[in-house]
Amino acid sequence: MLRFPAATLLVLISLTSGAALAEDAAPAFRLTSPDLVPGAPIPLAQVYNAFGCTGNNVSPALSWSNPPAGTKSFALMVHDPDAPTGSGWWHWVIYNLPANIAGLPARAGDPAAGLMPAGAVQGNTDFGTAGYGGPCPPAGDKPHRYHFRLHALKVEKLDLPPGATAAMVGFNINANTLGVAELTALYSRPATTGE
């Protein structure tokens, strides 16, 4: 058994505690938006404009900070686990976002707007098209949760076929994730009259 003088043990304990504090003090990987408040209702500007919903379908501006060391690209998945489908609903799927960016402007989810960074791919959502599709839960349902999850990836690019499903994209994202930053907001709409 090794024996250390008391002064040496005190120094070793101090160094170990200092290292633990430094690790604990590392800022967390964060995802924020000026358009969304965590846990609060999603504004009409971001709501879908079809299937009985009358929003503007504008993707929210997003920004992120403190990605994990070794991040080589980002991917964003927006999912409603409360949709009555048995598997939820994918509202936005983006991958191959370059590691040197720290956000997306509002409307970046509109493929016609041309606001995505070069090389980024918007995958198909459960609406059957690429790009952002806002919330549109059934009328009268409880508030649905919309999870905006930004994944920091250990690869520069995901090589996926055109038209890959959100599930296939998600599988490849999760296989390469170093860390996840999440923002969750809510949306519901009242029951229609006459029901």
N, C-alpha and C positions, 0 to 999 in steps of 0.2 A: 504494500500500500504506500502511495506517495504521500509525503508529509511536507506541507508548506508552512513557512512562518506566517503568523497572523497578518502581518502587514502585506505580504504577498497575496494572501487570500482576499484581503480587502480590495486590493488593486484589481485582481482578476474578476471579482464580483462587480466592481464598478465598471470595468470595461464591458463585461457581458451586458449589464443593465443599460449602459449607454448605447450599445449596438441595438438592443431591443427597442429602446425609445426612438432611435433614429429610424428604424423600420416602421414603427407605429406612426411616426410623424410624417411619413411619405404621403403626399397628397393623393387622394383617391381619383381614379379614372371617373370623370363626370360627363354627363350629357345634359344640356340645358336648352331652353327655347324661350325667346321673347313672346312667342305666340301661345305657349301651353304652360299651365301651372300644374305641377304634380298633384294628383288627387282631385283636381277640379274639373268642371265640365269643359269640353272642347268647344271653342267658339264656332259659330256658324260658318265663318270663312273657311274652316278646314273640313267641314262636313260635305259628304258626297252630294251630287246634284242629279239624282235619278232614283228609281225604285221608291218614289214617294218622299224622298229627302230633297230639300231645297237649299242646300248650302252652295258655297262657291268652289269647293273642291280644290283649295289652294294648299299645297303641302307647306307645313310650318318651317320657318327658319330654325336651324339647329346649330349648336356649337358644342365642341367638346374640348376637354383638357386632360392633361396628365395620363396619356396612354401608357401601357406597360412597356418596359424596356424590350427591345427586339421587335416592336410592331413594324410590319412591312406593308400593311394595307388595312383598310377598314371595310366593314360590311354593315348594312342596316336592315333590320327586319322589323316590320310593324305588324302586330298580330292582335286579334280580338279573340280571346279564348272563350268568350261567353256566347259567340254566335251559335245558333241552334243547328249545327251541322254535324256534330260528333267529332269534329277536328278543329273547330274555330274558323277564323277567316283571316287570310293574309291580305293586308292593305297596302303594303309597300315593301319592295325587295330590291336592295341595291348591293352590288359587290364590286370589287376592284376599285374602291375609292383609294386614291393615293395616300401614302403615309404622311406626306408633307402638308396636308390640308387639315383644318381644325373646325370645319363647319360647312353648312349648305345654306344658301339663301332661300327665302320663301319662293315658291313656284318652281324650285329645282325638280320637283316630281312630275312636272309637265314635260314630256319628251319634246314637244314643239317649242318650248321656251329656250332650249339650248343652254341651260344653266348648270348642267352637270360637268364636273371636271373631266378632262380628256382621259379616256380609258375606262371610266366608270360604266357599269352595266346596270340598267334597271330591268329586273326580271319580271315575269308575269305574276300578277296578283290573282286572287280568287275572283276578281271581276273579269278575268280572261284576257287582260291587256297588261302591257308594261306601264310603269309609272305609278304615281300616287293615286289611291282611291280612298277617299275619306270615310269616316264612320257613317253607317246607315243601318242601325239595328231595327228589328221589327218594332212597329209602333206599340207602345204600352209595355214593352219589356223593361225589366229593372236596368239600371245603368250598366252599360258594358264597359269593360276595362280595355284600354288600348295601350299595349306595351310597345314602346319605342326602344329597341335594343340595339345598341351600337357595339359591334364586336371588333376588337383589335386582333388582327390575324398575324400569324407567323410566316405567311407567304405573301409575295407581291401580287400574285394573280391566281384566281380560281379558273381553271380551264373547264368550262361547262358548255354543253351544246346550246345553241339558240333555242329558246322556248322551254328551257328547263323549268320544271315545276318548282314552286316555292319549297316543297318538301326536299327535293333534290338539292336545291341551293342551300337550304338550312342544314342538311346533313354535312355538306362540304364545309360550310362555315363553322359548325360546331367541332368538326374534326381538326380545325386549324386555329381555334380561338385561344388567345393568350389572356384575355380579360373582356368583361362586358360592362358597359355603362348603360343604365336604364332610366327611362322616364315613363311614368304611367299616368294617363289622364282618362277621363270618363266621358261617356255620352249616352243619352237616352232621348227618346222623343215620346210625346204623349200619345195615348191611344186615340185613334181617329174617332170622330163622332159617328154615332149610328151603329157602333159595334155592340 
